[in-house]
Amino acid sequence: MYKTKRHAVLIATGAVFLVILAFLVSAVSPAVKNARENVIFFAFTTTSVVFSIIYVVVTHLKNGILDIIRNKALFTKETGILSEFIDKIRFCYSMDDFYEAISSVLELKGDCSVLFIDREKDYVLYNSPDRISCSKSVMDALRLNYPVTWSEGYFFMGDEFGIVTKQSQARGFILSRNKKHLYVFCRYTKLFDSEIYKLLYDEFVRFQARALTISNLSEISSLSREWKQLADTQKSFLPLNMPKIDKLSVAAYYRPLVNVSGDYYSVLPISPTKTLLMLGDVSGKGLAAALVMGLVMNTVKILGDKENLPAMIRAVDKAIKGMKLQDKYTVLFIGIVDTEKMTIRYVNASMSDPLIITNSPSGYRIKPLSSNCSLVGIIDIDDVQVDEQRLFRDDVILMASDGVSEVMNDEGVELGDTELYQKTIKKSAAKSPKEFIDDVVNLIMEYNGGKKLRDDVTMMVAKVER
């Protein structure tokens, strides 16, 4: 056996060094007994050099002999089968790779029968197509002898599939790790070099860790691709480019906190002088919010009469309740801008107050478009009120999700409550909608102090042109 022969070589090497050292000492001692100091120094220096050379030569020979013994013990005859299996496992990255290694080496070359069982789930992951591994009585015996609580490591099985302590009595062996048991039935188990089992078990442990890591990465990658596809689909609901509308220019900004969002907006021309503006926010985040968002957008898009705002609110309400998601609802603002009558008719279903920034002789003034409807999709809606506001040339209509007004500074003060916010939107009202949005976005990032935002940020700005 490799271990015994290795110990014999190490003992023999140590003995050789002791003999050589004793010989050198005995050879030098008489010569230096009455010699002068410089002769003694020369003698000891020469002896040290000779011993060092001999040490290097003997160590080299020892390592060479150990390599020969190791190769002969572990890579030839019966043990060579397990060494080849270890080499195969070293390049396994999935369970399918592992099963192929079992089939091509242990079964075909080693004539072994193999069972691989997840004991926690009591599920057979792999079994060789022969009498032993497919026998119900064998399965029952293994389940009884090696329960889910069985220790981790490698063990030997006897004729009745029970544990044995001596390899000479073994007719197979078990590798147990993470409640997964690999049973290898082999009539010549006693012929394997005992050193191979630790090497095999260590490689089995590394394979399980590697396969789990790769599986998790693959799952994350797959999930990431799916979320990206969902995010891309969600963005396709939003206007890619703003429509060109006579006497009305519109711009929007959309920044989801994660890859999908519950925020949404739409711009739908109804006639040459009438345009529907909509912006909303679904409760929560993630997949459910994204589904509701898509449902709202599609419901509004397919309605025939887009001037009937109460009917639109009720249609959205019915659609969300029909999904039966219990805690999902939306807040939203729907307004119809009429550039001929210079009005905006709107329903504000609990959105953070949209604003009209209007110019006056004393400077820009802010007029809120206050809420006039309850949440949509979760409680009963009675009569839907539609309000109307007068518009003037150069008026700016700002619609934003609460991710804008609720941004906090280091002191915990929300942006929407500050004079800085009021001044910024008044100052930016003279600019184009795109420039207006840029100013507000820059203010948000500055006010937040470079920290990660806590909510989706969505804005739409419409400006009545001359």
N, C-alpha and C positions, 0 to 999 in steps of 0.2 A: 504494500500500500504506500501511496505517496507520502503520507505523514510520517510513517515509520522510517522509510528510507531517507526522508529529509532530515529527521532527527539524527539518524546514523551518520549522515554526511557532516552535519554540523558538529557532532561529537568528535568524529575523526579529524576534522579540520582543526578543532581546538587542541586536540592531542598533538597534532603535527606542530602547531605553533609552540606548544610547551616544550616539546622535544628539541626543536630548533633553538629556542631561547636558552634552554638548559645547556645545550652543546656550545653555543656561542659564549655564554658566561663562563663555562668551565675551560674553554679554550683561551679566553682572555685573562682570566684571573691570575694564573701563574706568571704571565708575562708582565703584569702591571704591579705585582706585589712589591718589588724593590725598584721599580722604574722611576725615572724623573717625571715631573708634572706634565711636561709637554708630550712625553711618550704615552702617559696615561690618557691624556685628552685625545691623542691621535687614535689610540686603541678603542676607546669608547665611541668616538665618531665613526670609525670604520665599522665597528660592530652594529651601530644604529643604522647606518646606510645599508649594510648587508641584510639586516633583519627587515628593514622597510622594503627592500627589493623582493626578498623572499615572501613577505606578507602580501605584496601586490600580486605576485605570481600565483601564490596558493589561493588567494581570494578569487582571482580570475578563474582558476581551475575549479574552485568550489562552485562558483556561480554557473559555470558551464555544465558541471555535473548535475546541479540542481535543475537546470533547464531541461537537460536530457531526461532526468527522472520525471519531472513534471509533465513534459510532453508525452512521455511513454505511458505515464499513469493516467493522465486526464484526456489525452487526445487520441488514444489508440484503443483497440479492443472494445469491450462493452461500454466503458465510461466515455469513449469518444462520441457515442450517440447523444448522451446528455450534454457534452461540450458543444456539439453541433447545434443542439436545441437552444442552448444558452446564447450562442452566436446569432441564431435566428431571432430570438426574443429581443436581443439588443437593438434590432432594427424594426421592431413592431411598434406601430403607432396607433393601432386601433384593435378592437376585439376581432375583427375579421382577419387582420394580419396574424394575430395570436392563434386563431383557429387553423389558419393555413400552416403555421409552423408546427402545430400539433400533428396535423395530418401528414405533412411531408416528411417529418423527422421521426417523431415518436411512433406513429402508426406504421408508415411504409418502411422505414429503415430499422426501427427498433422493435417492430412487432409487439408494441405495447397497446393496451386498451386504456382509454382515457375518459374520465368524467369530470366536467367542470360545472360546479353547482353554486348558485347564489343561495346560501343557507338562510339568509334573512328573509328572502322572498320565497324560499323553498322552490326554486325554479332552476331547471336544468339549462345551463347556457350552452353546453356542448357535450355530446357523448359519441363514442366510437360505435359504429354499426356492427357490434358483435354481441355474443351471448352475455358476457359478464356485465358490460356497461348498460345493457338494455334490460337486464333482469330486474323484476320488481323486488325479488327477495334480497338482491344485492343493494338496491336503493333503500329498502327498509332497514337493512343492517347498518348501512352507512349513516342513515338519518338517526338511528338509535345510538350508534357508537360515537358519532362526531356531530353533536348538536350545534346550534348557532352560537352557543357560548364557548365553543372550543377555542383553545389558546392559539395564538399566532406562532408560526414557525414551520419546521418540517418534521415529519414523523413517519414511522415505519408501520406497515400493515402486515398482519399475518394471514394464514390460510383462511381464517373465518372473518377476515376484514376488521378484526380488532387490533388494538395497538400492541406492538411488541417493542421491546427495548433494544434487542440485538439485531443488527443488520443481517446477520447470518440466518435469522429466522424469517426475514421479510420476504413477502411476495408482492410488494408494492410500496408506494410511499405517498404521502399527502403534503401539499403545500397549502397552508392556511393563512390568509391575509384579508383583512377588512370584511370578514364574514363570507368570504368566497373561498371554496375548497376545490383544489385541483387534485383529483385522485388519479394516480398512474399505476395500473396493474401490470406487473412485469415479472415473469417467472424467474428471471436471473438478476433480480434486484441485489442479491448478496454479492454479485460480482462487480458492482459499481464501486469505484474508489470513494471512500467516505468523505473525502475532501470536496467532492463535486456538489454535495447537497447544499452546503452553505453558499457556494457560488451561484447555484441555481436559484435558491430562495432569494438571495439579494437581487438577482436580475428580475425575478418575478415581482418583487416589491417595486423596483424601479419602473417596470413596465406598467404596473397598475397606476402609479402616480402619473406617469407620462400619458397614458391613455385617458385618464380622468381630466388632466389639464387640457389636452387636445380636444376632448369631447366638449368641455366647458367653453373653450375658445370657439369651437365650431358653432356651438349653440348661440353664443353671444354674437358671432359673425352673422349667423343666419337671422337671428332676432334683429340685429342692427339693419340688415338688408331689408327685412320686412317693415321695420319702423321707417326706414328711409323711403320705401315705396309708399307707405301710408302718408308720410309727410308730403311727398311729391304729389300724391293724389289729392290731398287736402289743399295744397297750394293751387292745384288746377281749378278748384272751385272759385278762387279769388281772381279778380280781374288782372290779367297779365299786363295789359296796357289800358290806361284810362281812355274812355271814348271821347271823341272831339264833340263838344257841345257848344252850340252858339250862346254866347254871353255867359258861359259858366265854365270855369276851369277847376279841375279836381286833381288832387294828389293824395297818396296814401302811404302809410308806413306800417310794416308788419314784422314783428320780432317775437317769435314764440320762445317761451322759457326753456322748453324741451323741444324735441323734434316735431311733435304734434301739439296742437293748440285748440282751445275752445273759442278763441277770438275769430271774428269773421267780419267782412264788409262787402258791400256790393254797390255798383253804380249802374242803374238801368234806365236808359232813355225811354220815355213813354211816348213823347211826341217831340216835334222840333222845339217846343218851349217848356216842356215838362220833363223833369228828371227825378227818378226815385233814388234816394240815398239811404243806405242801411248800414248800421254798424252794431254788433252785438258781442256778447260774451256768455259762453256756456259755463255753468258751475263745474268746478273740478278741473282736472287735467287728464291727459292720457287718452286711451282708445275710446272710452265711452263719450268723453267730451268731443272728440273728433267726429264720432259718428253722429252725434246730435247736431254739431256744426254743419256737417254735410247735408243732413236732413232739412235743417232750416233753410239753407241756401237753395236747395232743390225745390222745396215747397214754394218759396217766394218766386223762384224763376218760372215755374210752370203755371202759376195762377194767371188766368186770363185778364181779369180786371185789376190792374195794379194801382188804380186810383182809389179803390175801396180799401182803405187802411184798416178799418175794423174787421173786415172779412179776412184780411191778410193775417192779422194778429190771431184771430180765432183758428185759422188753418194751421198756423205754426203751433199753437197751443195743442190742438187735436193731434197733430203729428207726433209731438214729443210725448204726450201722454200715451199714445198708441205703442210706443216702444217699451213702456212699463219698466223703466229704469229706476223708478222710485225717487231717487234723490237728484235727478237731473232736471234742470230748468235753464232758461236763458233770460237775460236782460237784453233789451235791444232798443234801438232808436230807428224809426222809419219816418222819413220826411220826403215830401214831394216839393221840389223847388220849381216855381212857375216864373220864368223870366219875362213873361208877358204881363202878368198881373203883379209881378214883383212881390210874391208871397212865398212862404213855406208853411205847408200844412203837415202836421206831424203827430205821431204817437210816441211818447217816451215811456217805455215799459221798464221803469226803475233803473235806467242807465245813469252813470255819473253825469251830472248835468252837461249836455252839449251846450255850446255857447255861440252867440252871434257877436262878433266884434265889429262894431259899426262906427264910422267916422262922424264927428260932430264938430261944431265951431270951437268947442272947448277941448277937443282931442278925442281919441278913441274911447268908446264906452263898451262895457260888456253886458250883454243881456242873456240870461240863462233860459234854456228851453226846458223848463222843469218837468219832472215826472208827472204823468197823468194816467198811468196804467200800472197794474201790479205785475209781479213776476209772471212769466209765461211758461206753461208746461207743468206746473206743480199744484196750483190752487185754482179754484173756480174763478172764472172771469165774468164779471157782469157786463154792463154796457161799457163799450170802449169809447173813450172820449178822444176827439180829434181837436187839437188847437191849431191856431194860425197866427203867424207873425208877419209883420210888414218887413220887406227887404228894400235896401237902397243900393245904389251902385257902389262898388268896392267893399260891400259887406263881406266879411269872412265868417263861414260857418265851421266851427271846430267840433268834431265828434271824436271821442277817445275812450278807450277802455280804462278801467280803474288802475291798470298798471302804470298809467301816466300820473294821475293825481296822487296816488298813494305811495309813490317813491319816497323813501325816507333818507334824511341826512344822518350824521353820526349822533345827533341829539334826539332822533326819533320823531322829528317834525315832518309831516307829509308835505310834499311839494305843492299840492293843490291849495293848501292853507296859507301859503306865503305870498307876500307882496311881490317877491321876485318873480313868481310865476305870472302874476297879473301884469307886471311891467313888461315881461318878455313877450307875452302874446299880443299886448297892445303895440309894442314897438315893431313886432314882426308883421302886423296886419297890413302894412303898406307893401309888403313883398309878395312874390308869387306863392301859391300854395306849397310848391316844392321847397322853396327857401324858408317858408314859415315852419314847415315840418322839420327841416334841418336844424333850425334854431332851437326848437323844443327838444329834439333828440339830444343835441349838445348840452342843453340845460339839464336834462335827465341824468346824463352820464356824469356831468360835473357835480350835480347835487348829491348823487349816490356815492360819490367819492371813489369811483373806480371799483366798487365792490360788485359782486354778482347780483343781478337783478332778481327780485323775488316773484315776479309775475310777468305774464305776457304783456307786451307793449304794442298796442295797435291804435293808429290814428287815421282819420280821413279829414281833409280840409277842402272845402269848396269856396270859391270866390266869385262873386257876381261882378262881371266885367261891364265896362262902359259900352 
